[in-house]
Amino acid sequence: MTESMFAEPKPEDQERIIEKAADTIFKYDMDLVAILVLESIKPLATIGSQLARYMVAPFLPFIGERSMPYLATFERKENVEKLIKLLEERSRKEESAKGKPAPT
């Protein structure tokens, strides 16, 4: 394994990862649940990410290094907050497009 595996992704890569996560959440219509869970775990984002790195480490030879940029991105509370804001914004747009009142 190289040290690049543990390097923090570039800001543009972080934005892409956040967008991709939001797309996946909306694909399965889990935006409200995701917002609730993310708000609940936001204070523990750094600890949770470090624990995930520890738990994933034995499986890296099988899954490759694909998960590491995601873990590095969401260990920062700012990025978790960006994902929450993006989900809330998309949820409001979707609700207004359907003609329903958006949750506040």
C-alpha atoms as one frame of an Amber mdcrd trajectory, in Angstrom:
protein
   0.000   0.000   0.000   1.215   3.468  -0.761   0.904   6.534   1.373  -1.377
   8.090  -1.265  -4.079   5.710  -0.049  -4.313   7.753   3.156  -3.950  11.160
   1.520  -6.883  13.526   1.725  -8.687  13.895  -1.610  -8.407  17.188  -3.493
 -11.260  19.676  -2.899 -12.734  19.023  -6.360 -12.648  15.277  -5.685 -14.361
  15.836  -2.347 -17.121  17.814  -4.083 -17.544  15.005  -6.619 -17.775  12.432
  -3.824 -20.381  14.519  -1.972 -22.423  14.900  -5.185 -22.196  11.173  -5.885
 -23.327  10.338  -2.348 -26.280  12.724  -2.696 -27.212  11.197  -6.066 -27.190
   7.705  -4.586 -29.285   8.788  -1.597 -31.876  10.402  -3.893 -31.861   7.426
  -6.253 -33.248   5.303  -3.424 -35.478   8.102  -2.057 -33.705   8.047   1.314
 -33.088  11.784   1.666 -35.084  12.357   4.865 -33.619   9.310   6.582 -30.115
  10.265   5.469 -30.502  13.807   6.822 -31.672  12.447  10.183 -28.792   9.973
  10.409 -26.169  12.468   9.224 -27.326  15.107  11.709 -27.144  12.483  14.456
 -23.642  11.252  13.644 -22.079  14.557  12.574 -20.395  15.154  15.958 -18.746
  11.722  15.698 -17.739  11.921  12.019 -13.997  11.937  12.686 -14.107   9.096
  15.190 -16.438   7.057  13.001 -14.210   7.462   9.983 -11.139   6.383  11.907
 -13.031   3.340  13.182 -14.153   2.537   9.635 -10.554   2.765   8.408  -9.569
   0.287  11.114 -12.422  -2.083  10.257 -11.842  -1.895   6.486  -8.057  -2.356
   6.643  -8.082  -6.197   6.601 -10.296  -6.180   3.498  -8.281  -3.680   1.439
  -6.566  -6.402  -0.613 -10.023  -7.564  -1.732 -11.850  -4.252  -2.211  -8.885
  -2.143  -3.243  -8.369   1.445  -2.252 -11.705   2.690  -3.628 -13.275   3.330
  -0.229 -10.469   5.431   1.206 -11.336   8.737  -0.543 -14.906   8.401   0.768
 -13.713   7.799   4.319 -11.272  10.704   4.095 -13.970  13.012   2.716 -16.619
  12.259   5.313 -14.316  12.284   8.319 -14.474  16.079   8.084 -17.559  17.576
   9.688 -17.632  20.331   7.069 -18.162  17.757   4.321 -20.898  16.000   6.265
 -22.567  19.397   6.645 -22.187  20.048   2.890 -23.912  16.744   2.156 -26.753
  17.586   4.558 -27.228  21.025   2.973 -27.198  19.509  -0.522 -29.795  16.910
   0.476 -32.008  19.557   2.074 -31.743  21.780  -1.003 -32.582  18.951  -3.397
 -35.449  17.852  -1.186 -36.925  21.367  -1.232 -36.595  21.575  -5.022 -38.202
  18.172  -5.473 -41.099  19.035  -3.182 -41.699  22.388  -4.848 -41.629  20.713
  -8.273 -44.317  18.288  -7.087 -46.384  21.172  -5.755 -46.156  20.048  -2.152
 -45.049  22.382   0.633 -41.394  21.858   1.440 -40.442  20.897   5.006 -38.772
  23.737   6.894
